[in-house]
Amino acid sequence: MAPRSYRAVRRLVLGALSTFASVAVAAADITNEATAAGVYAGQSLSSPVARVEIEVSPASPRIRAVSNSKIIDDDGQEGLSPGDSVVLELTVENIGDIAVSELTFETEADQSGRPQPDPSVAAKDQAAAGGLAVGATRTFAVRHELSRMNIESGDDITLRVAVSGTAAGERVLAETFARIALPPLLGIDPSDLAIALTAGEEEVLPGGTVDFAVTAFNRSAVDMNAMLVVEFPEGMEYSATSGEAGAGRLHLRTEAGRLIANNLAVPANSTGEMRFSARVKNDLPPSVLTVRAALLDRRTEIRLIPEADASVRTAPDAEPSCAGVALHVFDDADRDGELDDGEPGIAGVRIAPEIGLPMTTAQDGRYASPCVTASRLGGVDLELKLEAETLPDGYFVTTPNPMRVRVGRGETARMAFGAASAQIVRVDVNAAAFIGETEEPDTSLAEDITRLISVLDRQPSLLRLTYFANRESEELASRRVEKVRDTVLQRWQAAGRRYPLEIDTRVVGKGG
């Protein structure tokens, strides 16, 4: 028998194999084929083709961004001040199966819809710049420096960050954001403070004197010690201080047309008052003079709440384009929306026009101004809204709010807003009360809402609805609490509501 000889043939399909090794392609298949061939008894023989195919799954480049926020005291001074920062501590993690390179950041900040300068980004670790291996993490600090306007506004600061990188020829993206609540100056919520300024007369002759009273209201549980600044217009100057009540002895100084009290101390749940007079200059032509008063933080001299003002005319027809406004906020004891004899005023309540500064009621619950600019050809349309958060705790508005009126030149618009006390009903919910990852209430919560309507119907109530978030997004938490609010209101209206139901909502806790 002739000796056997074999010739092995191995064929590889390498096109896919070569691209598989390249980062530029996310997937490829490998196919191996082999045959055995030889000659036996003068005949060529070969085996069937043996084929092995290996399927390579596509690469999955993914990154994740998570964050925590805090406020940094950059200037070393106690309390919030310009130059301090809100910081987003950002962790970027590669949760894919391929390295990511060229990390870049897009940042933005806003405060109640008002864009702010773009925050800065700085790496907090010593890793090589720009890259992120599989399973690796890097940390960064996203920083926004607070301005005087940020602190005076007091509204939350929202920081947003978009992180992107390159992997397998693709761009990968992760986003995160945080809403940072600024602590109030003096540790007092602005809604617990108010300031009112009233003039003793609406008209004064040149050379005459006008008496004023400025009242500071502190409804909080914290003692207030603030700076009071009274600013006089051109043509009027400070004359004398006639008395102080509930505010301790004031240290006064005058400076560039201003009267400044550095130490207005108002204890918790009380009021402080200062009375003073101002003289109108002799040679002043007919005009309207407006005095303004503001409460400031003593350390930063940042305004705590909107300022108050009071105006006087130097002659009855000094400004023919003026219309007057007279406001009254009363305690609507019988909750009928009408001002009845014996119903007292509510002090320290702010009423805001569409344009201009809020007006604050004095001790008698009233505010009056002799001049609101009106057209010489007609009058002026006024829309005024009572800021319900400045009412005493547990009160709700019983009259239309806002109110709108048209007043002609030389006329006075008179508006009376009613408010009444109500029981406060608190309802707390969390993710367990909803179906899956939706905002739809589950059966148990729907039944609880039915029982809640019965409780609210027994007597006038203010509903405080709080959602306690855990890992859900802030957007989902907000949708859920608004869904519950809308459901309660729909049920309330369907039940034939006996009074206008006020619902306060808030989200507590940090979403994911």
TIVEX-800612 format. One record per residue (C-alpha): residue number from 1; residue in one letter; x, y, z. Coordinates in steps of 0.001 Angstrom, whole numbers, plus 500000, padded with zeros to 6 digits. Example, Ala and Ser with C-alpha at 12.3 -4.5 7.8 and 13.67 -1.06 7.14 Angstrom:
2
- 1;a;512300;495500;507800
- 2;s;513670;498940;507140
This chain:
512
- 1;m;500000;500000;500000
- 2;a;501363;503335;499029
- 3;p;502056;505643;501898
- 4;r;499285;508089;502711
- 5;s;499909;511785;502349
- 6;y;497683;514553;503679
- 7;r;497536;518251;502865
- 8;a;495674;520363;505352
- 9;v;494002;523541;504118
- 10;r;492887;526232;506645
- 11;r;491012;529250;505412
- 12;l;490226;532284;507573
- 13;v;487767;535026;506712
- 14;l;489721;537938;508143
- 15;g;487780;540947;506957
- 16;a;485644;541030;510064
- 17;l;488516;540052;512329
- 18;s;490643;543000;511323
- 19;t;487836;545512;511884
- 20;f;486938;543937;515226
- 21;a;490285;545053;516575
- 22;s;489573;548623;515594
- 23;v;487812;550933;518078
- 24;a;486105;552622;515150
- 25;v;483722;549707;514562
- 26;a;481339;548649;517288
- 27;a;480701;545016;516140
- 28;a;482044;542267;513835
- 29;d;481675;538498;513228
- 30;i;484586;536015;512988
- 31;t;484261;532938;510740
- 32;n;486882;530100;510718
- 33;e;486766;527334;508062
- 34;a;489007;524242;507754
- 35;t;489229;521223;505389
- 36;a;491540;518188;505241
- 37;a;492713;516945;501795
- 38;g;494983;514139;500577
- 39;v;495613;511451;497945
- 40;y;494673;507836;498431
- 41;a;495134;505146;495816
- 42;g;495719;507764;493212
- 43;q;492570;509649;494142
- 44;s;492302;513066;495686
- 45;l;490271;513090;498839
- 46;s;488963;515953;500963
- 47;s;486907;516245;504113
- 48;p;483744;518292;504470
- 49;v;484310;521918;505390
- 50;a;484372;522526;509116
- 51;r;483092;526006;509960
- 52;v;483087;527905;513239
- 53;e;481342;531281;513459
- 54;i;481844;533592;516402
- 55;e;479329;536398;516822
- 56;v;480773;539451;518525
- 57;s;478226;541593;520368
- 58;p;478240;545330;519655
- 59;a;480190;547485;522059
- 60;s;477968;549394;524506
- 61;p;479560;552721;525377
- 62;r;477710;554281;528338
- 63;i;478512;556808;531000
- 64;r;476545;557845;534054
- 65;a;476576;561183;535869
- 66;v;475409;561549;539469
- 67;s;475662;564619;541645
- 68;n;475311;566080;545106
- 69;s;474974;569775;545796
- 70;k;476100;572036;548603
- 71;i;476831;575661;549432
- 72;i;480460;576637;550035
- 73;d;481343;579537;552346
- 74;d;484159;580921;550195
- 75;d;484642;584231;552014
- 76;g;484806;582802;555532
- 77;q;482034;585084;556803
- 78;e;479202;583576;558780
- 79;g;476000;583328;556778
- 80;l;475293;583660;553074
- 81;s;477060;586481;551241
- 82;p;478165;587446;547708
- 83;g;481200;585425;546693
- 84;d;479957;582215;548297
- 85;s;479304;579395;545843
- 86;v;476771;576721;545095
- 87;v;478643;573594;544034
- 88;l;477548;570468;542220
- 89;e;479847;567585;543174
- 90;l;479757;565529;539979
- 91;t;480792;561887;539597
- 92;v;481124;560511;536053
- 93;e;481287;556709;535741
- 94;n;481959;554537;532694
- 95;i;479262;551846;532924
- 96;g;479794;550592;529362
- 97;d;482185;547965;528010
- 98;i;484578;550202;526115
- 99;a;486847;553062;527125
- 100;v;485585;556624;526710
- 101;s;487841;559493;525726
- 102;e;487625;563253;525234
- 103;l;485241;564109;528077
- 104;t;483667;567531;527586
- 105;f;481149;569490;529641
- 106;e;478283;571855;528938
- 107;t;476999;573720;531992
- 108;e;474269;576223;532693
- 109;a;472700;577885;535711
- 110;d;469430;579715;536211
- 111;q;467393;581228;539004
- 112;s;463622;581109;538489
- 113;g;464103;581106;534717
- 114;r;466695;583903;534750
- 115;p;469921;582676;533065
- 116;q;473105;583045;535102
- 117;p;476784;582968;534042
- 118;d;477869;579461;533028
- 119;p;479301;577555;536012
- 120;s;482950;576500;535972
- 121;v;484103;572849;535974
- 122;a;487242;571628;537743
- 123;a;488545;568063;538167
- 124;k;488848;566909;541777
- 125;d;490977;563801;541099
- 126;q;494443;563132;539699
- 127;a;493353;560892;536808
- 128;a;494686;561474;533327
- 129;a;492752;564271;531718
- 130;g;490076;563466;529223
- 131;g;489783;559664;529468
- 132;l;487648;557167;531347
- 133;a;488464;553437;531337
- 134;v;485795;550759;531657
- 135;g;484421;550782;535208
- 136;a;486387;553888;536146
- 137;t;484992;557033;537774
- 138;r;486114;560641;537863
- 139;t;484955;563474;540086
- 140;f;484475;567134;539243
- 141;a;483253;570295;540937
- 142;v;480739;572437;539045
- 143;r;480692;575870;540699
- 144;h;478454;578956;540464
- 145;e;479471;582041;542435
- 146;l;476557;583799;544112
- 147;s;475878;587453;543334
- 148;r;474001;590041;545381
- 149;m;471041;589616;543033
- 150;n;471029;585830;543625
- 151;i;470880;586292;547393
- 152;e;468363;589138;547301
- 153;s;466055;587097;545073
- 154;g;466281;584118;547424
- 155;d;464937;581780;544730
- 156;d;466465;578335;544160
- 157;i;469537;578042;541926
- 158;t;469388;575264;539313
- 159;l;472655;573863;537936
- 160;r;472612;571599;534867
- 161;v;475530;569611;533456
- 162;a;475792;567581;530244
- 163;v;478869;565310;530036
- 164;s;479859;563793;526703
- 165;g;482712;561646;525445
- 166;t;483829;559536;522490
- 167;a;483716;555721;522351
- 168;a;483644;553366;519367
- 169;g;483362;556327;517052
- 170;e;480206;557524;518765
- 171;r;479362;560330;521153
- 172;v;477968;559238;524498
- 173;l;476068;561601;526756
- 174;a;474932;561811;530372
- 175;e;473085;564641;532072
- 176;t;472311;565638;535624
- 177;f;470979;568672;537443
- 178;a;470264;569884;540945
- 179;r;468086;572593;542420
- 180;i;469782;574233;545384
- 181;a;467694;576127;547930
- 182;l;469436;579195;549312
- 183;p;469129;579587;553079
- 184;p;467282;582815;553946
- 185;l;469205;585710;555390
- 186;l;468898;585967;559180
- 187;g;467436;582453;559115
- 188;i;463957;583921;558528
- 189;d;461761;583035;555573
- 190;p;460965;586248;553647
- 191;s;457244;585407;553724
- 192;d;457387;585829;557523
- 193;l;458617;589422;557217
- 194;a;456847;592551;556014
- 195;i;457383;596293;556091
- 196;a;454777;599044;555774
- 197;l;455222;602799;555399
- 198;t;452352;605255;555884
- 199;a;452156;609030;555539
- 200;g;450086;611149;557915
- 201;e;448803;613371;555083
- 202;e;448200;612970;551385
- 203;e;448841;616658;550620
- 204;v;451351;619135;551984
- 205;l;452320;622727;551207
- 206;p;455896;623656;550267
- 207;g;457815;624215;553488
- 208;g;455439;621937;555398
- 209;t;456180;618799;557398
- 210;v;454769;615296;556941
- 211;d;454677;612614;559644
- 212;f;455473;609031;558648
- 213;a;455290;605666;560398
- 214;v;457293;602632;559307
- 215;t;456280;599261;560741
- 216;a;458280;596026;560552
- 217;f;456401;592738;561003
- 218;n;458165;589570;562148
- 219;r;455857;586533;562089
- 220;s;458694;584036;562461
- 221;a;459856;582184;565570
- 222;v;463272;583892;565299
- 223;d;464228;587319;566652
- 224;m;465105;589755;563872
- 225;n;467891;592331;564024
- 226;a;468077;594227;560745
- 227;m;469044;597538;559189
- 228;l;466215;599945;558361
- 229;v;466865;602430;555551
- 230;v;464459;605258;554681
- 231;e;465182;607046;551411
- 232;f;463835;610550;550774
- 233;p;463142;611970;547307
- 234;e;464643;615145;545894
- 235;g;462748;618025;547474
- 236;m;462209;616354;550868
- 237;e;464559;615945;553819
- 238;y;464544;614204;557174
- 239;s;463334;616385;560028
- 240;a;463063;614419;563278
- 241;t;462277;611063;564852
- 242;s;459212;611215;567041
- 243;g;459016;607761;568575
- 244;e;459885;604087;568553
- 245;a;457701;601176;569611
- 246;g;458608;597524;570039
- 247;a;461956;598016;568329
- 248;g;464281;598987;571175
- 249;r;466429;602095;571118
- 250;l;467553;602815;567567
- 251;h;470969;604089;566518
- 252;l;470199;606586;563753
- 253;r;472314;608386;561210
- 254;t;471602;610399;558069
- 255;e;473554;609916;554892
- 256;a;473013;611247;551348
- 257;g;469258;611702;551599
- 258;r;468741;608574;553691
- 259;l;467801;607878;557297
- 260;i;469516;604703;558539
- 261;a;468788;602694;561682
- 262;n;471515;600072;562096
- 263;n;469811;598044;564805
- 264;l;466103;597542;564214
- 265;a;465396;594649;566588
- 266;v;461991;592981;566333
- 267;p;461380;589918;568529
- 268;a;459740;586776;567190
- 269;n;456021;587059;566445
- 270;s;455889;590796;567057
- 271;t;456183;594180;565354
- 272;g;458470;597174;565597
- 273;e;457599;600736;564635
- 274;m;459498;603961;564065
- 275;r;457832;607350;563580
- 276;f;459616;610242;561923
- 277;s;458867;613451;560084
- 278;a;460189;614953;556872
- 279;r;460126;618517;555617
- 280;v;459215;619610;552082
- 281;k;461505;622286;550659
- 282;n;460104;625807;550256
- 283;d;460834;626298;546563
- 284;l;459509;622928;545400
- 285;p;457125;623093;542413
- 286;p;453896;621030;542479
- 287;s;454845;617365;542411
- 288;v;454362;613933;543962
- 289;l;456995;612924;546507
- 290;t;457585;609244;547293
- 291;v;459465;608041;550373
- 292;r;460765;604453;550431
- 293;a;461697;602171;553326
- 294;a;463629;598894;553218
- 295;l;464826;596188;555607
- 296;l;468417;595084;554963
- 297;d;470696;592383;556287
- 298;r;473124;594255;558549
- 299;r;476196;592304;557430
- 300;t;475756;592333;553654
- 301;e;473266;595238;553327
- 302;i;471197;593048;551011
- 303;r;467466;593728;550998
- 304;l;465490;591124;552936
- 305;i;462069;591740;551346
- 306;p;460565;594183;548820
- 307;e;460664;597778;550006
- 308;a;457630;599812;551062
- 309;d;456723;603311;549897
- 310;a;454383;606186;550701
- 311;s;453594;609242;548565
- 312;v;452344;612778;549233
- 313;r;451309;615572;546870
- 314;t;452542;619123;547241
- 315;a;449270;620548;545829
- 316;p;445789;619132;545113
- 317;d;446262;619321;541347
- 318;a;450010;618884;541313
- 319;e;449911;615916;538971
- 320;p;446787;615790;536791
- 321;s;447816;612405;535362
- 322;c;447524;610710;538774
- 323;a;444986;608190;540010
- 324;g;444830;607088;543626
- 325;v;444671;603604;545112
- 326;a;443248;602633;548500
- 327;l;443615;599009;549603
- 328;h;442195;597140;552562
- 329;v;442877;593571;553708
- 330;f;440313;592443;556277
- 331;d;439733;589403;558461
- 332;d;436642;587871;556881
- 333;a;435294;586252;560043
- 334;d;432112;584905;558417
- 335;r;433983;583916;555221
- 336;d;431359;585524;552979
- 337;g;433819;587536;550887
- 338;e;432268;590837;552030
- 339;l;433654;593500;554362
- 340;d;431253;593686;557304
- 341;d;431149;596041;560270
- 342;g;433550;595001;562993
- 343;e;435821;592877;560777
- 344;p;439372;594084;561574
- 345;g;442219;594709;559168
- 346;i;445204;592387;558712
- 347;a;448598;594081;558907
- 348;g;451776;593256;557020
- 349;v;450137;591738;553935
- 350;r;451708;592431;550540
- 351;i;449637;593230;547450
- 352;a;451504;593197;544152
- 353;p;450638;595136;540977
- 354;e;451417;593763;537526
- 355;i;454247;596290;537260
- 356;g;455955;598003;540152
- 357;l;456680;597411;543812
- 358;p;454382;595472;546161
- 359;m;452273;597467;548620
- 360;t;452168;596419;552288
- 361;t;449238;597023;554619
- 362;a;449808;598973;557832
- 363;q;448585;598150;561345
- 364;d;444970;598865;560376
- 365;g;445174;596583;557332
- 366;r;445154;599505;554900
- 367;y;447435;600960;552259
- 368;a;446866;604199;550369
- 369;s;448769;606046;547668
- 370;p;447594;609330;546146
- 371;c;449274;608721;542820
- 372;v;449409;605923;540297
- 373;t;450432;607129;536858
- 374;a;447410;607408;534554
- 375;s;446973;608421;530941
- 376;r;446127;612067;530332
- 377;l;443549;610875;527813
- 378;g;441896;608413;530154
- 379;g;442757;606334;533164
- 380;v;444735;603265;534080
- 381;d;443872;599570;534341
- 382;l;445056;598126;537639
- 383;e;445432;594436;538404
- 384;l;446452;593729;541980
- 385;k;447114;590349;543565
- 386;l;447316;589594;547262
- 387;e;450422;587507;548017
- 388;a;448771;584731;550031
- 389;e;452076;583585;551546
- 390;t;452248;586889;553479
- 391;l;448950;586219;555274
- 392;p;449085;584877;558840
- 393;d;449697;581139;558945
- 394;g;446576;579138;558152
- 395;y;444723;581998;556413
- 396;f;443276;581782;552911
- 397;v;441828;584420;550573
- 398;t;438016;584629;550521
- 399;t;437603;587277;547812
- 400;p;438560;587234;544127
- 401;n;442326;587297;543718
- 402;p;443681;589004;541696
- 403;m;441314;591965;541332
- 404;r;441154;594260;538333
- 405;v;439722;597777;538113
- 406;r;439947;600784;535828
- 407;v;440386;604165;537502
- 408;g;440344;607584;535860
- 409;r;442521;610627;536440
- 410;g;441809;612235;539783
- 411;e;439862;609190;540981
- 412;t;440796;606630;543618
- 413;a;440549;602876;543114
- 414;r;439321;601090;546225
- 415;m;439821;597365;546691
- 416;a;439113;595178;549704
- 417;f;440668;591722;549965
- 418;g;439222;589310;552503
- 419;a;441051;586477;554241
- 420;a;439967;584006;556889
- 421;s;441584;581431;559117
- 422;a;441240;577768;558239
- 423;q;442232;574444;559689
- 424;i;445472;573162;558185
- 425;v;445242;569638;556774
- 426;r;448593;568019;555999
- 427;v;448923;565121;553557
- 428;d;452267;563371;552972
- 429;v;452856;560964;550064
- 430;n;455806;559103;548555
- 431;a;456578;556725;545676
- 432;a;454705;553828;547301
- 433;a;451404;555597;546564
- 434;f;451862;555456;542771
- 435;i;451745;552806;540067
- 436;g;455264;551816;539015
- 437;e;457319;554659;537580
- 438;t;454239;556694;536623
- 439;e;452436;559623;538209
- 440;e;449163;557678;538438
- 441;p;447931;557182;542037
- 442;d;447362;553571;543059
- 443;t;444013;552283;544345
- 444;s;444867;552961;547978
- 445;l;445743;556627;547341
- 446;a;442592;557099;545256
- 447;e;440516;555827;548190
- 448;d;442406;558120;550582
- 449;i;441575;561126;548374
- 450;t;437872;560251;548625
- 451;r;438116;560287;552433
- 452;l;440137;563520;552293
- 453;i;437332;565322;550442
- 454;s;434993;564443;553309
- 455;v;437447;565884;555863
- 456;l;437917;569102;553890
- 457;d;434171;569581;553578
- 458;r;433599;569697;557343
- 459;q;435120;573163;557757
- 460;p;437202;575613;555692
- 461;s;440666;574143;555353
- 462;l;444075;574799;553864
- 463;l;445597;571642;552363
- 464;r;449368;571236;552568
- 465;l;450488;568448;550263
- 466;t;454074;567202;550604
- 467;y;455807;564612;548412
- 468;f;458837;562908;549986
- 469;a;461218;561959;547173
- 470;n;463865;559267;547387
- 471;r;465629;558161;544203
- 472;e;463090;559273;541623
- 473;s;463866;562235;539397
- 474;e;462800;565690;540457
- 475;e;460642;565899;537341
- 476;l;458738;562712;538251
- 477;a;458313;563855;541863
- 478;s;456878;567188;540680
- 479;r;454505;565474;538239
- 480;r;453259;563175;540983
- 481;v;452499;565914;543496
- 482;e;450757;567993;540806
- 483;k;448732;564932;539763
- 484;v;447503;564494;543342
- 485;r;446738;568216;543577
- 486;d;444737;568173;540326
- 487;t;442865;565032;541393
- 488;v;441883;566578;544738
- 489;l;440662;569765;543040
- 490;q;438641;567804;540475
- 491;r;436996;565736;543216
- 492;w;436402;568893;545277
- 493;q;434659;570666;542415
- 494;a;432612;567584;541542
- 495;a;431421;567417;545161
- 496;g;430000;570959;544956
- 497;r;432650;572899;546831
- 498;r;431487;575169;549649
- 499;y;434561;577409;549653
- 500;p;437623;577984;547430
- 501;l;440142;575307;548397
- 502;e;443767;576437;548669
- 503;i;446429;573735;548194
- 504;d;450114;574309;548967
- 505;t;452451;571756;547369
- 506;r;456114;571016;547865
- 507;v;458667;568284;547177
- 508;v;461049;567299;549963
- 509;g;464167;565185;549525
- 510;k;466604;564706;546683
- 511;g;465670;562893;543519
- 512;g;468047;560756;541522
